[in-house]
């Protein structure tokens, strides 16, 4: 009987040790990929992650890293595929949904982006930037009231999220509410007073409201902060004169 148990143990060691070694090597390959990613050597990162995945097809961190490398290389199709694989392996991986949603936004696939941001928020209801990004997706879908609601939820979580005020102002303009838009642009400027584009957009809104003095002041401030805005600001000025 003892000989039988020894035989079973030997068989177990024979079959499991190579698998353990393979998984350990996959982890090392993934770490190499992480290092190359940090060094901005994206093709080399992809190659390292490929080796990791060949050794262990369920190593989710390799897919996540490779997805980031593909994103940096501009290959959004492959990146989305990798993030989808992470989600398949770990259905509650918040970051994979968020990253995939960001790529959907860049591809103008706004309905898909809304779905992924909604999953992020189902997993983490305090994720302020996910509310803001979902608001931006709703705005692109011309669902402006939904956009405003999402920006407001983002602000309720993070009062200092200046872009949420900015984008809420833009959505309010689409809802023909320029006075409230000015208020939001002003709050964004209070939080981030060096953002030239905030002044530019508030200036345009002041023009719409017929307040030429404040409009000109904002346009001049925008050019002072960012000289590259000068041609577009001067064109706007001429349009309203």
N, C-alpha and C positions, 0 to 999 in steps of 0.2 A: 504493500500500500504506500509505504514511504517513497519507494522508487517512482510510483505513479505520480505523486504530488510533485516530486522533483522534476519529472518530465513535463508536467503541466506548467510549472513555473518557468522552465527553460523555454517552452514554446511561447509563453507570454512575453518574456524578455526578448525573444527572437523577433517577434512581430511588432512589439511596441517601441523598442529602442530606436529603430530607424525612423519611425514616425515622429517620435519626440525630437530626434536630431533634426529632422526635416523642418518641423515647426519652429525650432529654435533658430535655424538658419533663415527661415522666412522672416522672423522677427528682426534679425540682424539686417537683412536686405531692406526691410521697411525703414529701419533706423537710418540706413545709408540714404534712402530716398528722402527722408525728412531733412537730413543734413544738406543734400544737394538742393532741395527746395529752398531751404534757408539761405543758401549761397546763390540763389537765383540761377542755378544751372538746371534748367527745367527738363531738357532732353535727357540728361543724365539721371535726373530724379525719376522720370518715367521708366527708364531702363531698369533702375533699381527696384521700383515698385512692381514692374513686370516679373522680375525674378522672384520677388516675394509671393506674388499671386500664383506663379507657376508651382511653387512649393506648397502653398496653402491657399486654396481657392476661397476659403471662408475668412481670410484675414481682413476684416473690415477696414482697419486703419490704413492698409495699403491702398484700398480703393479710394478712401477719403483723400489721402495724400496725392494719389495719381490724379484724382479729379481736380484738385487745386493746381497741380502742375499743368494739366491740360487747359485749365482756365487761363493761366498765365500765358500759355502758348496760343491762346485764341481759338482753341478747338473745343467749342462749347458743346458740340454734339457728344463727343467722347466724355467730356466732363459730366454732363447730365447723366449719361449711361452709368458712370462710376458712382455718382451720388445715389442713383436709383438702386444700384447694387448694395450700397451701404444700408439703405432703407429696407431692402429685402432682408438683409441679415439682422438689422437692428431697427425694427419698425418705430421705435421711439427716439431715434437719434435726431434731436432738434436741429443740430448744426447742418446735417445733410439736407434736411428740408429747406432750411434757410438759404444755403448755398445754391441749391437747385432753383429755388424761387428767384434768386438774384439773376441767374442765367436766363430764366424764362422772361424776366423783365427786359433784359438786354436783347432778347430775340423777339420782343413785342408780343409774347404769348401771355397776355395779361390774365386771362381766365385761369390758366394753369398756375400762374404766380399767386393769384388769390387763394387757390386751393392749397398750395404749399404753405403760404403764410398762415392760413387758417389752421393747418396742422401744427405749425410751430406754436401758435397761441393756445391751441388745445392742450399742448404739452407744457407750456409755460405762459401763463396768463399775465405775467409781469414783464414780458419782453417788449419794451417800449418801441424799439426800432422795428420790430415785426409789425406792430400796429401802423407805424409811419409808412413802412414800405407797402403794406396792404392798402393804405390810403392812397398812395401814389398809383398803385395798380387800378384801384377803383376809379381814380381820376382819369386815367388813360381809357378806361371803359365808359367814360362819360357818366358815371354814377357818382355825381358830385356830392350829394347828400351823404352817401355812404363814406365817401372820402373824408368829408369834414368830420363825421362821427369817429372814424379811425384816428385821424390826427388829434382829435380831442382826447381820445383814450390814451394815446401816446403821451400827450402833455400831462395828463393826470398822473401818469406813472413817473415821468421825468420832466419836471417843470423847465429844465434848462436845455431841452432838446430844440435848439433854435430852428432847425430845418422843418420841424413839425409845424411851428407857427408859420413859417414861410410858405410851405405847401398848403396849409389850411387857408392862408390868405388867397393863394392862387385858385383854390377850389371855390372859395367864397366869391371871387370875381366871376367865375363861371356860373354861379348862382345869382349873378347880378346884385351883389351886395358889397359895393366898393367901400363904404364907410367901415364895415366890420373888417374888410381886408386891410385897410390902412392900420387899424388897431393891431392886427396880427403882424403885419410887417414891422410895426414899431416895436412890438415885443421881441421879435426876432433880432432887431437891431440893438435893443438894450442888452441882449444876451451875447451877441456877437457883433460889436460895433465896427469891425474891420471888414465885414462882408459887403463888398461893393455891389454885388447883384441885388442885395436886399434894398439898398437905396435906389437903385435903378428901377426896380419893380414898384416900389412905393411912389417914386416920382411919376411913373406912368399913371398910377392910380390917382395921384393928385391932379394930374392933367385931366383925367376923366371926370373928376369932381369939380373942375374949373378953378382949382386953387393953384394958379400959375406960379406965384412966389415960392411956395413950398416945393412945387414940382421942380423948378429951376434949381433950388438949393440942393435937393436930393440928387439931381442929375450931375451937378458940379461935384458933389461929394463922391459919387460913384466914379467919376473920371479921376478925381484926386487919389482915390484908393487903388484904382486899377486903370492904368493908361490904355490898356488894350481895349477897354470898353468905349473909348472916345469915338471911334467911327459910328458905332451903333447908337450911342447916346446923342451925338450930333444929328443923326438921321431922325431920331425920335423927336428931338426939339423942333426940327424943321417941319415935321409932320403936324405938330400941334400949334405952330405959329400961324 
